[in-house]
């Protein structure tokens, strides 16, 4: 039970790591996306790594940046950065096109070192969709 409570506490801390400067944020019209990571260490020494992409969603007028965060026990910044690139491309279209992509990732096995993972997920209006 103590380990579950510790995990809950770690999960509640994630937004603070995603927006460590959250008190200083104001709506903006332009923002260059950024990628960063953080490490959460449990009392037993186990680690979870947060891979984050902070971006401004498409739209008009002032708006607040968002963060997409992937939590993993694997240290693979390059792979997760590429995944977040795809999330950012899809976010500029709609939140709805992120979900099928992320579901495909969850259903895929993790690639061995030097190997790739292929996710079949199209981006609307990119020429990859099938019309009907």
N, C-alpha and C positions, 0 to 999 in steps of 0.2 A: 504493500500500500504506500509506503514512503517513497518508493521509486516512481510510482504513478503521480503522486503529488508533486515531486520534483520535476517530472516531465511537463505537467500542467503549468508549473511556474515558468519553465523555459519557454513554452509555447506562448504564454502571455507576454513575455519579454520581446518577442519577435518584432512587433510594430515599433518598439523603441529603437531597435537596431536598424530597421528599415528607414526610419525617419529620426536619426539621432539629433537632428537640428530642427525638429518639427515645430518648436515654438517660434521659430524665425520665418516660417513659410508664409507667403502671401500669394494670392492669385497672380498669374503672369500670362502674357500672350506668347512668349518665346522661351524655350528651355532646351538646352542640349542634353540628350539622354546620357545617362551614365551607368556604368556597371561596377558593382563592388561586391565584396563578400565579407562575411563575419563568421566567427566560430563561437558556438555555445558549448560550454563544457559542463557536463553533469557532475554531481558529487562523486560518482564512481570513476570519473576520469574519461568516460565515453564522450565523444564529440559529435556534434551536428554542425554542418556548415550551411550557412545561408548564402545563396547566390541571388543577387538583386539587380534589377534593371529599373531605374527611376526614369520616367518619361512623361512627356506632356501629351495627353490624348488629343487626337485631332478634334478640331472644332473652331469656333470663332469666339473672339472676346477673351476676357481673362478667365483662367481656370487653374485649378491646382494640379501639380504633377501627381502621378500615381506610382506605386511600386509593385512590381511583380517579383515574388520571392519563391525560390525553390529551396526546400530544406532537404539535405542529403547527408548521409554519413560518409560519402565518398568525396575525396578531394580531386575534382576534375574541373578546374576553372574554365579551361578551353572548351570542353564539351558543353557545360552549362551556359557559357557565354553565347555559344552558337544557338542553343535552344532559346535563350532570351532574345537573340536577334530575330528569330522566327516569331516569337510572341509579339515583339514590337511591330513587325510588319503587319501581323494580323490585327493588332490593336488599332492601327491607323484605319482599318476598315470597320471592325466591329468586335465587341467582346465575344459575340456568338461564334466567330470563326476561330477563337482561341481554344474553346472547349474540345472540339473534335481532335485537334492537334495534340493537346495535352493528354487526352484519353488514349490516343495512339501511342504516346510515349509510355504511359503507365503500363500498357499491355505489351510493350516490347521488352525483350531481355536486354540487360546492360551489355554494351559491346566490349569485347576483349580488347586489351591494349593494341592499338594500331588498326583496329577494325572500325567499321562504321555501323550506324543504325539508320534504317530507312523507314520513314513514316509516310504513309499514303494519306495525305490531307491536302486538299486544294485550297487556294486562295481565290475567292470569287473575282471575276473580271480580270484574271491574270492569264486567261487562255487555257487553264488546266481543268476547268469544270466541264461537265457533260451536260449539254442542253437537252431539253425535252419538249 
